[in-house]
Amino acid sequence: MSLMATLIDVRDLLALSGRMDAQRISEQLATPLPLVNAMLSRLEAMGKAERQEEWLSACLSGSCRHCPEGKACRKEVWQLR
């Protein structure tokens, strides 16, 4: 029998780590990514968490936002409010 993570588990993990992406939360809690995304959206709607975009430093030209592959340089992370 496996236990599913709860909103409190996601919130506690964010509190301990500061900032995390959904994939890492999914791995840490052994919970399917679609469920983690739904829980993060719920925490956001409740005003408990917020998403932020980070631009990875792998871009050599510095113009990732205008690059056709710009989304590949973008990483969405979550943190508590």
C-alpha positions in Angstrom: 0.0 0.0 0.0 1.5 3.4 -1.0 0.4 6.7 0.5 -0.2 9.7 -1.6 1.3 13.0 -0.8 -0.9 15.7 0.6 -1.0 19.5 0.1 0.7 19.7 3.5 3.5 17.4 2.4 4.1 19.7 -0.7 4.0 22.8 1.5 6.4 21.3 4.1 8.8 20.3 1.3 8.8 23.8 -0.1 9.3 25.2 3.4 12.4 23.0 3.9 13.9 23.5 0.5 13.0 27.1 -0.2 12.5 26.7 -3.9 11.9 23.6 -6.0 10.6 22.7 -9.4 7.6 20.4 -9.8 9.6 17.5 -11.2 11.9 17.5 -8.2 8.9 17.7 -5.8 7.4 14.8 -7.6 10.5 12.7 -7.2 11.1 13.6 -3.6 7.5 12.7 -2.6 7.2 9.7 -5.0 4.0 11.3 -6.4 2.9 11.5 -10.0 3.9 14.8 -11.7 0.3 15.7 -12.8 -0.9 15.4 -9.2 2.0 17.5 -7.9 1.2 20.2 -10.6 -2.5 20.1 -9.4 -1.5 20.5 -5.8 0.9 23.4 -6.6 -1.9 25.1 -8.5 -4.2 24.7 -5.5 -1.6 26.1 -3.1 -1.2 29.0 -5.5 -4.9 29.6 -5.6 -5.0 29.6 -1.8 -2.2 32.2 -1.7 0.2 29.8 0.0 2.7 29.3 -2.9 3.9 31.2 -5.9 5.6 30.2 -9.2 8.6 32.0 -10.5 10.5 31.6 -13.8 14.2 31.3 -13.8 16.3 31.7 -16.9 19.1 29.2 -17.0 22.6 30.5 -17.8 23.2 28.0 -20.6 22.3 30.6 -23.2 25.4 32.0 -24.9 23.9 34.9 -26.7 21.9 36.3 -23.7 18.8 36.7 -25.8 16.9 33.6 -24.7 13.5 35.4 -24.5 13.6 36.1 -28.2 15.2 32.8 -29.2 12.9 30.2 -30.9 14.1 27.7 -28.3 13.8 30.2 -25.5 11.4 28.0 -23.5 14.2 25.4 -23.2 16.2 28.0 -21.1 13.2 28.7 -18.8 12.7 26.8 -15.6 9.6 27.2 -13.4 10.2 27.0 -9.7 7.9 27.2 -6.7 8.3 28.8 -3.3 6.1 29.6 -0.4 4.6 33.1 0.0 
